[in-house]
Amino acid sequence: MPLSTAQPDAVAHTYARAFVELAESRGGQTQVEECLGELETIVELARQDAKFSEFLSSRVLPLDKRSTSLERIFSGRVHDVTHRFLQVLNEKGRLAHLPAIVAAIDMLVQERYGRIEVDVYTAAPIDASELRAIRDKLSATLQKDVVVHPYVETSMLGGVKMRIGDQLIDGSLSTRLRKLRDRLTHEGAASVRSRASRILEL
């Protein structure tokens, strides 16, 4: 079975608090953010690699064998906090819910440190100065420390699309054209209905 794509629940938030408190006790905000980055990378790898995803979420694989594999894969390659957290999730049978738990950690970190992450989508790569201008504008508007993640979406014709948490702000040209087309189609149909009504009234 693949990793769960469910939204963070109460259990995920409980693990998130435990993770943040442990990482913070080991090295403050820097340690928390570095360990969170490692977990986010692991989740992304699982999304891209079906076999790795199955390894993390399989109910058939014995916990002790997965624990040994986790030790071999991650020991010395990630922070000890990250490695231990993965082992705890394995012991508790919660590794399949890693994406939701990591999402809960990210939410807690943003709330705790006044930081917010924004995904920015453009039709073509944008340079560092443009990215900095977007970040500064968002920081001033949101009154938070904004971390911008740029992505290229080739289906866009132009403009910018941003995701802030679960809110999508779509200013792409392709979306504007689609809305215009839908409006014209709707207005066209309404016009036809109006003309038909007038004819019937004659």
N, C-alpha and C positions, 0 to 999 in steps of 0.2 A: 504494500500500500504506500502511496506517496505521502509526503508531509502534509499535515492538516493546513488548510487555508482559512480556518475559522478566525473570527475577530477575537481580540484579547478578552478573556473572561476573568472572573474573580480569582481563579486559581493562577492564571497567567500573571496577574498583578501582584499576587502574593510572592511568586518566584522572582518577579522583577524587583520588588522592594528588597528581598533578601540578597539578590545579586548586587544591587547598587550599594547597599550598606556594607557588604563584604569588600567590594572593590574600593569603595571610598576609604575604608579603614586601612587598606593596604597602600594607598597612594593618592588619595584625594580625587578631585575632578579629572585630572589627567589620566589616572589609572582607570576610572570608570569609562571615560570616552574611548580609550584605547581598547579596553576589553569589549566594549559594545561594538566597536568597529570590527573586531575579530569575529564576533558572533554574527554580525551582519554579512561578513564575507562568507562564513560557513553556510548561512541560509541561502545566499546567492549561488554558491557552488552546488548546493542540493537542488536548487531550482533548475540548474543547467545540466546536471548529471543525474539521470534517473537511477542509476545503480547506487550512487552515494545517498540519494534520497531514500531508496529502499533500505539501505543499510541502517540509516538513522531511525526509520519508522517501523521496520519489520517486527511483527509480533511473534514470528517464528524463531528468529535468531535468539539464542539464550543470552540473558543479560550479562553473564560472566564473560562470554566470548566477545560480545560487543564492547564490554569494558576493556578487555585486553587490546582489542583493535583500536579503541579510542586512545589508549595509552601509547600505542605504537605510532598512531597518526599524528597526535597533537602534542605529546610530551616534548618540551624543549622548543616547540615551534610556535606556541602561543603562550600568553601569560598563564601563570599557575592558576589564577582566579578563573580564567576562561576554561581551562582544562578541568578543574575541579567541578565547576558548574555543570559542564557537560556530563561528567560522571554522576553527579547527583541526579540530574534529569534522567539519565539512563536507569539508575537504581530505582527511581520512583515511577518508571514507565511513562515519562513525559516527553521523551525526545521527539516523538512524532508531532508534538505541539510547539516545537522550537520557534517557528515563524511568529506565532501569536505571542509567545513569551518575549521574544526579541522586540516585537512591536510595542509591547507593554513597557519594556525597559526604555526604549527610545522615548516614549511618551513621558515617562517619569523623569528621565534625564532632561528633556526639554523644559518640563515644569520646574524642576529643581534648580536648574542653572540659568533660567531665563533665555533659553536658546530655542530656536525653531528651525527646522529643516524644510527647505523648499526645493521641489523638483522643477526645473525649468526646461521646457521642450521648445526647440526651434528647428526650422527646416534645414539649416546648415550650421556647422560649428560656429560659436561666437568666441571672440578673442577675450583675453584677460581683462582688458579695460571695460568692455561691454558687460562682462560678468560682474565686475566690481561695481559698476554703476547700478546694475539691477539689485545687487546685494545692499548697497548703501541706501537706495530708494526704499527697499522693503524694510530695512532696519529702522529707518526714520518713520515709516508708516506704521509698522507693527510695534515699535518701541521694544524690540527684542534683538538679541544677537542672532543674526540670520546666517545659516550655512546653506549655500546654494549648490545643488547638484545638477550640472548641465547634461542634457540628453539631446540627441539628434533624432528627429522623427521625420523621415523622408516623405511620408504621406502628406505632411503639411505643405501648403503653398507659400506660406510666409506668416509673419506675426509671431506671437509668443503665447505659449500655453504654460500655466503654472499649477502645480498641485501643492497645497498647503494643508497637511494633515489629510483629512478625508474630503477636503473641498477642492474642486477643480475650477480654475479660472481660465476659460478658453477664449483667447483673443486671436486665435489663428485665422488666417485668411480663408482656409478651406471651410471652417465652421461658419464664418460670416456668409460665405457664398451659399452654403447649404441652407442656412436660415432664410436667406433672401429667396432662394429657389422655392423653399417650402411656403414662404409667405405669398409669393407670386402665384404658386399653384393653388393655394387656399383662396386667394383673392379672385383668381381666375374662375374657380369653381363657383364661388359666391356670385360672381358677375353673371355666369351662365344661368344659375338658378334664378337670379333676379329678372333677367330678360325673359326666361320661360314663364315666370309668374305674371309678368306684364302682358305677355301674349295671351295667357289663359284668361286674363281679366277683360280682354277686348270682346 
